[in-house]
Amino acid sequence: MTLASIKSLGSGIGGAVVLSLFAATFLTLEKVVFIMPVFLAFTGAMIGFQLVDTLRGKIRGRFLFPFVMGTGQGAAVFALVNITGPLAGRMLTLTVGDLAVYIVVSGITSYLGARLAARYFNL
């Protein structure tokens, strides 16, 4: 169960980073940070679906565990944005409100992705 959850969390974080790097090729860094919740929504749903798909009958908290993993993804991406912003030569002013948006969006869409997978696989 641990390896599957680490893989799904890694793919979610990696997906959000790849999408943001792709968007950074034609947008400014401030606009990429502004649309980051959209990327987190997509990858959060992917985390929830992948967790339920991989673990199926072994997962106990079928909807709580993906929510927690989604919130972890939101916090990790927030930390990555705070670290890489100054490295790119830009001072970003991300606040606690931004952290709350990242966590809530990623957690809710991860929950919805898990609900979709449970319905798709008849669990």
C-alpha positions as YAML, in Angstrom:
chain: A
units: angstrom
residues:
- id: 1
  name: MET
  ca: [0.00, 0.00, 0.00]
- id: 2
  name: THR
  ca: [2.82, 2.40, 0.74]
- id: 3
  name: LEU
  ca: [4.60, 1.96, -2.58]
- id: 4
  name: ALA
  ca: [1.40, 2.49, -4.56]
- id: 5
  name: SER
  ca: [0.60, 5.65, -2.62]
- id: 6
  name: ILE
  ca: [4.12, 7.01, -3.12]
- id: 7
  name: LYS
  ca: [3.92, 6.29, -6.85]
- id: 8
  name: SER
  ca: [0.58, 8.05, -7.22]
- id: 9
  name: LEU
  ca: [1.72, 11.03, -5.15]
- id: 10
  name: GLY
  ca: [4.94, 11.25, -7.15]
- id: 11
  name: SER
  ca: [3.08, 11.14, -10.43]
- id: 12
  name: GLY
  ca: [0.72, 13.86, -9.22]
- id: 13
  name: ILE
  ca: [3.51, 16.16, -8.10]
- id: 14
  name: GLY
  ca: [5.53, 15.40, -11.22]
- id: 15
  name: GLY
  ca: [2.51, 16.04, -13.42]
- id: 16
  name: ALA
  ca: [1.86, 19.41, -11.83]
- id: 17
  name: VAL
  ca: [5.52, 20.37, -12.23]
- id: 18
  name: VAL
  ca: [5.62, 19.27, -15.89]
- id: 19
  name: LEU
  ca: [2.39, 21.15, -16.68]
- id: 20
  name: SER
  ca: [3.69, 24.29, -14.99]
- id: 21
  name: LEU
  ca: [7.03, 24.09, -16.80]
- id: 22
  name: PHE
  ca: [5.22, 23.68, -20.10]
- id: 23
  name: ALA
  ca: [3.03, 26.69, -19.36]
- id: 24
  name: ALA
  ca: [6.09, 28.69, -18.29]
- id: 25
  name: THR
  ca: [7.46, 28.45, -21.82]
- id: 26
  name: PHE
  ca: [4.81, 30.84, -23.13]
- id: 27
  name: LEU
  ca: [3.48, 32.55, -19.97]
- id: 28
  name: THR
  ca: [5.09, 34.62, -17.27]
- id: 29
  name: LEU
  ca: [5.83, 33.01, -13.93]
- id: 30
  name: GLU
  ca: [3.15, 35.05, -12.18]
- id: 31
  name: LYS
  ca: [0.48, 33.79, -14.59]
- id: 32
  name: VAL
  ca: [1.66, 30.21, -14.17]
- id: 33
  name: VAL
  ca: [1.32, 30.52, -10.40]
- id: 34
  name: PHE
  ca: [-2.14, 32.02, -10.92]
- id: 35
  name: ILE
  ca: [-3.35, 29.02, -12.98]
- id: 36
  name: MET
  ca: [-1.55, 26.44, -10.82]
- id: 37
  name: PRO
  ca: [-4.83, 25.39, -9.09]
- id: 38
  name: VAL
  ca: [-6.09, 24.16, -12.46]
- id: 39
  name: PHE
  ca: [-3.03, 21.95, -12.81]
- id: 40
  name: LEU
  ca: [-3.48, 20.75, -9.24]
- id: 41
  name: ALA
  ca: [-7.11, 19.93, -9.92]
- id: 42
  name: PHE
  ca: [-6.20, 17.72, -12.85]
- id: 43
  name: THR
  ca: [-3.33, 15.94, -11.13]
- id: 44
  name: GLY
  ca: [-5.29, 15.66, -7.88]
- id: 45
  name: ALA
  ca: [-8.05, 13.77, -9.66]
- id: 46
  name: MET
  ca: [-5.38, 11.59, -11.21]
- id: 47
  name: ILE
  ca: [-3.99, 10.76, -7.76]
- id: 48
  name: GLY
  ca: [-7.39, 9.73, -6.40]
- id: 49
  name: PHE
  ca: [-8.23, 7.60, -9.42]
- id: 50
  name: GLN
  ca: [-4.81, 5.94, -9.47]
- id: 51
  name: LEU
  ca: [-4.93, 5.14, -5.74]
- id: 52
  name: VAL
  ca: [-8.30, 3.41, -5.96]
- id: 53
  name: ASP
  ca: [-7.34, 1.67, -9.19]
- id: 54
  name: THR
  ca: [-4.08, 0.33, -7.77]
- id: 55
  name: LEU
  ca: [-5.25, -0.61, -4.29]
- id: 56
  name: ARG
  ca: [-8.90, -1.56, -5.01]
- id: 57
  name: GLY
  ca: [-9.86, -3.90, -2.14]
- id: 58
  name: LYS
  ca: [-6.85, -3.17, 0.08]
- id: 59
  name: ILE
  ca: [-7.67, 0.45, 0.72]
- id: 60
  name: ARG
  ca: [-9.63, 1.01, 3.95]
- id: 61
  name: GLY
  ca: [-10.40, 4.70, 3.86]
- id: 62
  name: ARG
  ca: [-11.35, 4.65, 0.20]
- id: 63
  name: PHE
  ca: [-12.21, 8.33, 0.09]
- id: 64
  name: LEU
  ca: [-10.34, 9.75, 3.09]
- id: 65
  name: PHE
  ca: [-6.93, 8.42, 2.07]
- id: 66
  name: PRO
  ca: [-7.02, 9.99, -1.44]
- id: 67
  name: PHE
  ca: [-8.15, 13.28, 0.14]
- id: 68
  name: VAL
  ca: [-5.14, 13.22, 2.45]
- id: 69
  name: MET
  ca: [-2.82, 12.36, -0.44]
- id: 70
  name: GLY
  ca: [-4.30, 15.23, -2.46]
- id: 71
  name: THR
  ca: [-3.72, 17.69, 0.35]
- id: 72
  name: GLY
  ca: [-0.14, 16.43, 0.57]
- id: 73
  name: GLN
  ca: [0.28, 17.10, -3.12]
- id: 74
  name: GLY
  ca: [-1.03, 20.65, -2.73]
- id: 75
  name: ALA
  ca: [1.39, 21.35, 0.12]
- id: 76
  name: ALA
  ca: [4.33, 19.80, -1.76]
- id: 77
  name: VAL
  ca: [3.66, 21.83, -4.91]
- id: 78
  name: PHE
  ca: [3.34, 24.98, -2.81]
- id: 79
  name: ALA
  ca: [6.75, 24.24, -1.28]
- id: 80
  name: LEU
  ca: [8.24, 23.60, -4.72]
- id: 81
  name: VAL
  ca: [6.88, 26.88, -6.05]
- id: 82
  name: ASN
  ca: [8.31, 28.74, -3.05]
- id: 83
  name: ILE
  ca: [11.71, 27.11, -3.57]
- id: 84
  name: THR
  ca: [11.96, 27.42, -7.35]
- id: 85
  name: GLY
  ca: [10.57, 30.96, -7.59]
- id: 86
  name: PRO
  ca: [13.64, 32.65, -6.08]
- id: 87
  name: LEU
  ca: [15.91, 30.25, -7.99]
- id: 88
  name: ALA
  ca: [14.37, 31.51, -11.22]
- id: 89
  name: GLY
  ca: [15.25, 35.06, -10.22]
- id: 90
  name: ARG
  ca: [11.72, 36.10, -9.33]
- id: 91
  name: MET
  ca: [10.37, 37.00, -5.94]
- id: 92
  name: LEU
  ca: [6.97, 35.41, -5.58]
- id: 93
  name: THR
  ca: [4.67, 36.48, -2.82]
- id: 94
  name: LEU
  ca: [2.71, 33.34, -2.06]
- id: 95
  name: THR
  ca: [0.64, 33.60, 1.07]
- id: 96
  name: VAL
  ca: [-1.08, 31.23, 3.44]
- id: 97
  name: GLY
  ca: [-4.23, 31.84, 1.40]
- id: 98
  name: ASP
  ca: [-2.48, 30.42, -1.66]
- id: 99
  name: LEU
  ca: [-1.45, 27.39, 0.38]
- id: 100
  name: ALA
  ca: [-5.05, 26.90, 1.48]
- id: 101
  name: VAL
  ca: [-6.28, 27.11, -2.12]
- id: 102
  name: TYR
  ca: [-3.66, 24.61, -3.30]
- id: 103
  name: ILE
  ca: [-4.52, 22.17, -0.51]
- id: 104
  name: VAL
  ca: [-8.30, 22.47, -0.83]
- id: 105
  name: VAL
  ca: [-8.36, 22.21, -4.63]
- id: 106
  name: SER
  ca: [-6.01, 19.25, -4.72]
- id: 107
  name: GLY
  ca: [-7.72, 17.46, -1.84]
- id: 108
  name: ILE
  ca: [-11.25, 17.85, -3.18]
- id: 109
  name: THR
  ca: [-10.37, 16.79, -6.71]
- id: 110
  name: SER
  ca: [-8.43, 13.81, -5.37]
- id: 111
  name: TYR
  ca: [-11.54, 12.80, -3.44]
- id: 112
  name: LEU
  ca: [-13.63, 13.21, -6.59]
- id: 113
  name: GLY
  ca: [-11.14, 11.16, -8.60]
- id: 114
  name: ALA
  ca: [-11.41, 8.38, -6.02]
- id: 115
  name: ARG
  ca: [-15.21, 8.53, -6.21]
- id: 116
  name: LEU
  ca: [-15.01, 8.27, -9.98]
- id: 117
  name: ALA
  ca: [-12.70, 5.25, -9.79]
- id: 118
  name: ALA
  ca: [-14.90, 3.52, -7.22]
- id: 119
  name: ARG
  ca: [-17.91, 4.00, -9.44]
- id: 120
  name: TYR
  ca: [-16.03, 2.92, -12.57]
- id: 121
  name: PHE
  ca: [-14.69, -0.28, -11.00]
- id: 122
  name: ASN
  ca: [-17.94, -1.01, -9.08]
- id: 123
  name: LEU
  ca: [-16.28, -0.99, -5.66]
...
